[in-house]
Amino acid sequence: MNMDKIKINQTEFLDDDLDAVIEQQYQNLLADPLVHQEIKRLGATPDEVKQNIAMFLAYQEDRHYCSSCPGLEQCDKRQRHYQIKLERVGRFIERTYEPCPLLMAKYERDRKFWISDFDEAWKEKRFTDIDGKASRKALLEEAIALIKGQSDRWLFITGGHRIGKTYLMVMIINELLNGKARQAAIINAGARFKELLEAAINDKSKFKEMFDRYTTIDVLGIDDFGNEYKTDFLRDQIVYPMLLERAKNKKITLFTSDFKITELGTLYSNSESGRIRSRQLVRLLTDYAQKELEISGLSNLY
């Protein structure tokens, strides 16, 4: 007995099934406030959303991941640190990528630092992160006055090892950059003074460019001052002239040091004539910093 074969229109079956899936996905997108708002912003019709359903689903997944952002370092998206952006271009909806807010904030912080010889994570720290130890009271009072524009005193932070001098200076400068100051440099005295010294000997034009930048930048923080390799040339042609120009230009300057100001004078006294020039350096620091802001005690800042 011959039986007629039953012919099934597989294309029709698959199309119906796919349409149902797309409709369900579309309804799920509408139920998501974040995506629904984006659909309204784009003025996308139901048909446009369904035709671009994969794009809208990718947008949904991307934005929900970012809403629980693990941080820049922990981001494991395929396009790390970038977010999907949907835009209408004529009759079409297109997908592009833009930097995430955290990355943009990092760009902005980095832009404000010409040199940053410290832990990059500290750029995010704020003045409110400083603990209220009694030994920091005088420093905090002077820092607040400086930040508010009520003082132009240089801050000379001194004390022993591992008590948070550099960390405190960075947070103070971060606050200054959130105010009127446009750009800062926080330098390690040993490394950067050596760099200037080598440029002064080997590349005069580079030295002039760097020296001018150091003397005119809004805020300069000199870290570990006094532990650099000291010579008469460094003192007379780089350190003293740099600080003198900053004083003339009324530029904010901060220091951290293991030494008191008078001890720096002794360290820079390599000869009889050197002692005279060292007294000039001590006088300049005393005139503009007035005195050391000494802190003590083990730090719990980091």
ABEGO torsion letter per residue (X at the ends): XBBBBBBBBAAAAAAAAAAAAAAAAAAAAAABAAAAAAAAAAGBBAAAAAAAAAAAAAAAAAAAAAAABAEAAABABABBGBBBBBBBBEABBBBBBBBBAAAAAAAAAAAABABBBBBAAAAABBAAABBABAAAAAAAAAAAAAAAGABABBBBBBEBBGAGAAAAAAAAAAAAAABABABBBBBBAAAAAAAAAAAAAABAAAAAAAAAAAAABABBBBBGBGABBBBAAAAAAAAAAAAAAAAAAGBBBBBBBABBAAAAAAAABABAAAAAAAAAAAAAAAAAAGBBBBBBEBBAAX
